[in-house]
Amino acid sequence: MPAFDFTQWPPFISDKDRATLQYRATTYALAHGLLYLSVGAQPPAPTSAIHAPISLFPTPFPRVQFEQAQRLQSIYNVLYSRIAMDTEFLDQIMGAEVGIGRVDEFTGQLWSGWRDLREKGLAQPLHLGLFRSDYLLHQRDSDLSLKQVEFNTISSSFGALSQKTAEMHRSLETSTKFFHASAHLTADNFPPNQSISGLVEGLAAAHAAYNVDGSRILFVVQANERNIFDQLWLEYELLEKHSIHVVRRTFDELAHQAKVSQKDSTLFIETLDRSQVEISTVYYRSGYTPDDFPTSTQFQTRFNLERSKAIKCPTIPLQLAGGKKVQQILTEPGVLERFLCDESKYGPQGVFSTRALAELRESWMGMWGLDLDGEIGVRQARERALELVLKPQREGGGNNVYKEAIPGFLESLPPGERPAWIAMELISPPMGLNNYLVRAGSGASIETEVVSELGIFGWSLFGAGKVISEKEAGWLVRTKGKDSNEGGVATGFSVLDSLVLVD
């Protein structure tokens, strides 16, 4: 069978049929909670919303690479769980004494707070991770492979709205058959996506491990969050399927309403009627950027939650484990074996096969630190600038430096700040792939050349040196215009999409 021709996507469709698809897609999104809050100030109880940015057609993706990404997730769940439990490793790589926390203030403050807390003794040994591993297809001549962009350990968003987007495309197939535009657009080629129940299963597992009747899960959120519906679907699933109530608070609200018992480190949150509820699990949908910590008060609130006996998602060490520097260090000889092949530490059942490690490594692009061997790291980055991206220790989009901008950036970067940056070879997605992108208020859908990024969700409950339970938990697709370097939907660079699998 000939390889799929990405340049022939999307299939031809008449303007009339395209308008019908857009109508059905946007009304489905509005009717099924595939939503954002509208731009601008909202009253305390929101009164208006818009559909999230979406693609009109699902994106073609090779079935083999999709199944590979799903298969890798369980290994990544265990890998990052073990990294978070390796204090010595995190101190060395991310710490403020010998690691990048010396030159990256945000990382250094998080690490320093964690060090102080662990010296006093942490009340809760368990961690919960809700993860997302992001990938692009990499094309070299006629060969396609799966390459990892990054691994997210905090505030891995869009799980719920990604499921809704997949359901929207499935509805279009059921209702219109996409006007028979392509033989690929059949229900059998639309993979199931249960990311809402998958992610909630992880939160519910942590709540069950805490095991206190009447306790609740705390969502730590950003003020004026437009992406609230992605969070609310998780809240509804927790309540309706698991009878678990959720409390939503910002860092500023928690500064006054969060209390940690001096007796046993129980975390209580003050409610509107001034009563207190016990918290089983703290789930961060904020706290991943310095913008969430404008003053020392927000850091102290984070540390106050960390010292409680509530289970954190993530803990500070798990957040640090998601740093780009860790991603780069994992590519160095022997580091992966430290976490996946140490039988004396993890037992014979905790050792992964040589093939599993090889498959992980095959999904990585080349990476190095800008502080590599004196000037060598910078020199290599300057010489190979057009095929690289530079990444700092930041989440949330808009932080990376690409191609032509690299030489000038390197000239302005103080040598002391180099350890906080990594250089990564650019992934080369298939050329000529197009789609129709739909944004609220923008009129007709716009056809443009695109790049699509696949994310695989997973969760892990772990502590005291072992992984208690872990699972793969669904997927997302974010599609952006080819000329946009960044891929964050919440930052306005891309749209939500889903998959049609091709062979």
C-alpha positions in Angstrom: 0.0 0.0 0.0 1.5 3.4 -0.9 2.2 5.8 1.9 -0.4 8.4 2.8 0.0 11.6 0.8 -0.3 14.4 3.4 -0.3 17.0 0.6 -3.8 15.8 -0.5 -5.4 16.9 2.8 -8.0 18.1 3.4 -10.0 16.4 0.7 -11.9 18.6 -1.8 -15.3 19.9 -0.6 -17.6 22.4 -2.2 -18.0 25.8 -0.5 -21.7 24.9 0.2 -20.8 21.6 1.9 -17.9 23.3 3.8 -20.3 25.9 5.2 -22.6 23.1 6.3 -19.8 21.4 8.1 -18.8 24.6 9.8 -22.4 25.2 10.9 -22.7 21.7 12.3 -19.2 21.8 14.0 -19.7 25.2 15.7 -23.3 24.4 16.8 -22.2 21.0 18.1 -19.4 22.7 20.1 -21.7 25.3 21.6 -24.3 22.6 22.5 -21.7 20.2 24.0 -19.5 22.4 26.1 -16.6 22.7 23.7 -16.2 26.3 25.0 -14.1 29.2 26.1 -15.3 32.2 28.1 -15.6 35.2 26.0 -12.8 37.8 25.9 -13.2 40.6 28.4 -14.4 41.0 31.9 -17.0 38.4 33.0 -19.4 38.7 36.0 -18.8 36.3 38.9 -21.4 34.0 37.3 -20.4 34.0 33.5 -23.2 34.9 31.1 -21.6 34.2 27.7 -19.2 31.8 26.0 -17.8 31.1 22.6 -16.8 27.9 21.0 -13.1 26.9 21.3 -10.9 27.2 18.2 -11.3 24.0 16.2 -10.4 22.3 13.0 -13.1 21.4 10.5 -11.5 18.1 9.5 -9.6 15.7 11.8 -5.9 15.4 11.0 -4.6 12.2 9.3 -2.0 10.4 11.5 -0.3 7.1 10.9 -1.9 4.3 13.0 1.5 2.8 13.7 2.9 6.0 15.2 -0.3 6.6 17.2 -0.2 3.2 18.8 3.5 3.7 19.5 2.8 6.9 21.4 0.1 5.2 23.4 2.5 2.3 24.2 5.3 4.6 25.3 3.1 6.5 27.8 3.2 3.8 30.5 7.0 3.8 30.4 7.0 7.6 30.7 4.6 7.4 33.6 7.0 5.2 35.5 10.1 7.1 34.4 8.9 10.5 35.6 7.5 9.1 38.8 11.0 7.6 39.6 12.7 10.9 38.7 10.5 12.8 41.1 11.5 10.3 43.9 15.2 10.7 43.2 16.1 13.7 45.4 19.8 13.4 44.7 19.2 13.6 41.0 16.9 16.6 41.2 19.2 18.5 43.6 22.1 18.0 41.1 20.1 19.0 38.0 17.5 21.5 39.1 18.8 22.7 42.5 19.8 26.2 43.5 23.2 25.1 44.9 24.7 23.1 41.9 21.8 22.9 39.4 20.1 25.3 37.1 18.2 26.8 40.1 21.4 28.8 40.5 20.7 30.8 37.4 16.9 30.4 36.9 15.2 32.3 39.7 11.8 30.6 39.4 13.2 27.1 39.4 15.6 28.1 42.3 12.8 29.4 44.4 10.7 26.3 44.0 13.6 24.0 44.7 14.7 26.1 47.8 11.2 25.9 49.2 11.1 22.1 48.7 14.5 21.7 50.3 13.4 23.6 53.4 10.2 21.6 53.6 11.8 18.2 53.3 14.4 19.1 56.0 11.5 19.7 58.4 9.7 16.5 57.2 7.0 16.2 54.6 3.6 14.8 55.9 2.5 13.1 52.6 4.7 10.5 50.9 2.4 10.1 47.9 2.5 12.0 44.7 0.0 12.2 41.9 1.0 13.0 38.3 -1.4 13.9 35.5 1.0 13.9 32.5 1.0 14.7 28.9 3.7 13.6 26.4 3.7 15.7 23.2 4.9 14.5 19.8 5.2 15.6 16.2 5.7 13.4 13.2 9.2 13.7 11.8 9.8 13.2 8.1 13.2 12.4 6.6 12.9 11.7 2.9 10.0 9.1 2.7 10.5 7.9 6.3 8.1 9.0 9.1 8.9 8.6 12.7 7.4 9.8 16.1 9.5 12.5 17.9 8.8 13.9 21.4 8.5 17.6 21.8 8.3 17.7 25.6 6.9 16.0 28.6 4.4 17.9 30.9 4.1 17.3 34.6 2.0 20.2 35.7 -1.3 21.6 34.5 -1.5 19.3 31.5 -4.6 21.0 30.0 -7.2 20.4 27.2 -7.9 16.7 28.1 -11.6 17.4 28.4 -12.0 19.7 25.4 -9.9 17.3 23.3 -12.4 14.5 24.0 -15.2 16.9 23.0 -13.4 17.8 19.8 -13.0 14.1 18.9 -16.7 13.6 19.6 -17.5 16.6 17.4 -15.6 15.2 14.5 -17.3 11.8 15.1 -20.7 13.6 15.0 -19.8 15.2 11.7 -19.0 11.8 10.3 -22.3 10.3 11.6 -24.4 13.2 10.4 -22.8 14.1 7.0 -20.2 11.4 6.2 -18.1 14.4 5.4 -20.0 14.5 2.2 -18.0 11.4 1.1 -15.0 13.6 0.5 -12.5 10.9 1.6 -12.5 7.1 2.0 -10.4 7.6 5.1 -13.2 9.5 6.9 -15.0 6.5 8.4 -15.9 5.8 12.0 -13.4 2.9 12.1 -10.6 5.3 11.6 -11.6 7.6 14.5 -9.8 6.3 17.6 -11.8 6.5 20.9 -10.8 9.2 23.3 -11.9 8.9 26.9 -9.6 11.6 28.4 -12.1 13.0 30.8 -12.7 9.7 32.6 -9.1 8.8 32.2 -7.7 11.9 33.9 -10.4 11.8 36.5 -9.5 8.2 37.3 -6.1 9.4 38.5 -7.6 12.1 40.7 -10.1 9.6 42.1 -7.3 7.2 42.8 -5.5 9.8 44.9 -8.7 10.8 46.7 -9.3 7.1 47.5 -5.7 6.7 48.8 -6.2 9.7 51.1 -9.3 7.8 52.3 -11.2 10.4 54.5 -15.0 10.6 54.1 -16.2 14.0 53.2 -12.9 15.3 52.0 -12.7 17.2 48.7 -10.3 17.9 45.8 -8.9 21.4 45.5 -8.3 22.8 42.0 -5.8 25.6 42.2 -6.7 27.9 39.2 -5.7 31.1 37.6 -7.9 34.2 38.0 -10.0 35.1 35.0 -9.5 31.7 33.5 -11.1 31.6 30.0 -10.4 27.8 29.6 -12.7 27.1 32.6 -14.8 24.5 30.8 -11.9 22.2 30.2 -11.6 22.1 34.0 -15.3 22.0 34.7 -15.8 18.8 32.7 -13.3 17.1 35.1 -15.2 18.5 38.1 -18.5 17.2 36.8 -17.1 13.8 36.2 -15.7 13.6 39.7 -19.0 14.5 41.2 -21.3 12.5 39.0 -19.2 9.3 38.6 -17.3 9.3 41.9 -19.3 11.5 44.3 -16.2 13.7 44.9 -16.8 17.4 45.4 -14.3 20.0 44.1 -13.3 23.3 45.5 -11.8 25.9 43.1 -9.4 28.6 44.5 -6.7 30.9 43.2 -3.4 31.4 45.0 -4.5 34.8 46.3 -7.7 33.3 47.7 -5.8 30.4 49.3 -3.4 32.9 51.0 -6.4 33.7 53.3 -8.5 30.5 53.2 -6.1 27.6 53.3 -5.1 26.4 56.8 -2.8 23.5 57.7 -3.4 21.9 61.0 -0.4 22.1 63.4 -1.5 18.8 64.9 -1.5 16.5 61.9 -0.9 18.7 58.8 -4.4 18.3 57.5 -5.3 20.9 54.8 -8.5 22.8 55.4 -10.2 25.3 53.0 -12.6 27.9 54.3 -15.9 27.9 52.3 -18.4 30.7 51.7 -20.3 30.0 54.9 -17.0 30.2 56.8 -17.1 26.4 57.5 -14.0 24.3 56.7 -13.6 21.4 54.4 -10.8 18.9 54.4 -8.7 18.5 51.2 -7.6 15.1 50.0 -5.9 16.2 46.8 -4.4 19.5 45.4 -4.7 19.6 41.6 -2.7 22.5 40.1 -4.1 24.2 37.0 -1.8 27.1 37.7 1.7 27.5 39.3 3.6 26.6 36.1 4.8 30.1 35.3 6.5 32.9 37.2 3.4 35.0 36.3 1.5 33.0 38.9 3.9 34.1 41.6 4.1 37.9 41.4 5.1 38.2 45.1 6.5 36.1 47.8 2.9 35.5 49.1 2.1 33.1 46.3 5.3 31.1 46.9 4.5 30.9 50.6 1.0 29.7 49.7 2.4 27.0 47.4 4.8 25.9 50.1 2.0 25.9 52.7 0.0 23.5 50.5 3.1 21.4 49.9 3.7 20.8 53.6 0.2 19.6 54.2 -0.8 15.9 54.1 -3.0 16.4 51.1 -1.8 14.5 48.0 -0.4 17.0 45.5 -0.7 16.9 41.7 2.1 17.7 41.2 4.4 17.9 44.1 7.3 20.4 43.8 9.8 17.6 42.9 7.4 16.3 40.2 7.1 19.8 38.8 10.9 20.1 38.7 11.1 16.7 37.0 9.2 18.2 34.1 12.0 20.8 33.4 13.5 20.9 29.9 16.9 20.4 31.5 15.8 17.0 32.8 14.5 16.1 29.3 17.9 16.9 27.9 19.9 15.1 30.7 17.8 11.9 30.0 19.5 11.7 26.5 23.0 11.4 28.1 24.5 7.9 28.3 23.4 5.9 31.3 20.8 8.3 32.7 17.8 6.4 31.4 19.3 3.1 32.8 19.5 4.8 36.2 15.7 5.0 36.3 14.5 2.1 34.3 17.1 -0.7 34.7 18.2 -0.7 38.4 17.1 -4.1 39.6 18.6 -3.6 43.1 16.4 -0.5 43.6 13.2 -1.4 41.7 13.2 -5.2 41.7 13.1 -7.5 38.7 9.6 -6.5 37.8 10.5 -2.9 37.8 13.2 -3.3 35.1 12.4 -2.4 31.5 13.6 -4.2 28.5 16.4 -3.1 26.2 13.8 -2.7 23.4 11.6 -0.4 25.6 14.6 1.9 26.2 15.5 1.8 22.5 12.0 2.8 21.6 12.1 5.7 24.0 15.4 6.9 22.6 14.1 6.6 19.1 11.5 9.1 19.9 14.0 11.8 20.9 15.7 14.5 18.9 19.3 15.5 19.6 19.7 17.9 22.5 22.4 19.5 24.5 22.8 22.2 27.2 24.1 25.6 26.1 26.7 25.2 28.9 28.2 22.1 27.3 31.9 22.0 27.6 32.6 25.7 28.0 31.9 27.4 24.7 31.1 24.2 22.7 27.3 24.2 23.4 26.9 27.8 22.3 29.1 27.4 19.3 27.1 24.4 18.1 23.9 26.3 18.6 25.2 29.2 16.6 26.5 27.0 13.7 23.3 25.0 13.5 20.8 27.7 14.3 18.5 27.1 11.4 17.8 23.6 12.5 17.4 24.3 16.2 15.1 25.6 18.9 16.3 26.9 22.2 14.2 26.1 25.2 14.2 27.6 28.8 12.7 26.0 31.9 9.2 27.4 31.2 5.7 26.1 30.5 2.8 27.9 28.9 4.0 28.8 25.4 5.8 31.8 23.9 9.2 31.2 25.6 11.3 29.4 23.0 13.8 30.9 20.5 13.8 29.6 16.9 16.2 29.4 14.0 17.0 32.8 12.6 16.5 34.5 16.0 19.1 32.2 17.7 22.4 34.0 16.9 21.2 37.3 18.1 19.7 35.8 21.2 23.0 34.0 22.0 24.9 37.3 21.7 22.6 38.9 24.3 22.4 35.9 26.7 24.8 36.4 29.7 27.1 33.4 30.0 25.9 32.8 33.5 22.4 32.1 32.3 23.4 29.5 29.7 22.8 26.5 32.0 19.1 27.3 32.1 18.7 26.8 28.3 18.9 23.7 26.1 19.3 23.4 22.4 17.1 20.8 20.6 17.1 19.8 17.0 13.9 20.9 15.2 11.4 18.2 14.2 10.4 18.3 10.5 6.7 17.5 10.2 5.3 16.4 6.8 5.0 19.3 4.4 1.9 20.3 2.5 -0.7 19.2 5.1 -3.6 21.7 5.1 -6.8 22.0 7.1 -9.6 24.4 7.7 -9.3 26.4 11.0 -12.4 27.8 12.7 -12.3 30.6 15.3 -15.3 32.2 16.9 -16.2 35.5 15.3 -13.8 35.0 12.3 -16.4 34.2 9.7 -15.8 31.4 7.3 -13.2 28.8 8.0 -9.7 29.5 6.7 -7.7 26.9 4.8 -4.0 27.0 5.6 -0.9 24.8 5.8 -0.7 23.3 9.3 1.4 21.3 11.7 -0.4 19.0 14.2 1.0 18.0 17.6 -0.2 14.8 19.3 -0.4 14.7 23.1 -0.9 11.4 25.1 -2.2 11.8 28.6 -1.3 9.5 31.5 -1.4 9.4 35.3 0.6 7.9 38.0 0.1 7.6 41.8 3.4 6.9 43.5 5.5 7.3 46.6 8.0 5.7 49.0 10.1 4.5 46.1 7.4 2.7 44.1 4.7 3.3 41.6 1.3 2.2 43.0 -0.8 2.6 39.9 -0.4 4.2 36.5 -2.4 4.3 33.2 -2.5 5.9 29.8 -5.5 8.3 29.8 -6.5 9.6 26.4 -5.0 12.0 23.9 -5.3 15.4 22.3 -4.3 17.1 19.0 -3.4 20.7 18.6 -3.1 22.1 15.1 -1.4 25.4 14.2 -0.5 27.3 11.1 2.8 26.1 9.7 4.3 29.6 10.1 3.6 29.7 13.9 6.4 28.4 16.0 4.4 28.0 19.2 1.6 25.5 19.7 -0.4 26.5 22.8 -4.2 26.7 22.3 -4.6 28.8 25.4 -2.0 31.3 24.2 -3.9 31.7 20.9 -1.4 30.0 18.6 -3.4 26.9 17.6 -6.8 25.1 17.5 -8.1 21.9 18.9 -8.2 18.9 16.5 -8.6 15.2 16.5 -7.4 12.2 14.5 -8.3 10.1 11.6 -5.9 7.1 11.5 -4.3 6.2 8.2 -2.2 3.2 7.2 
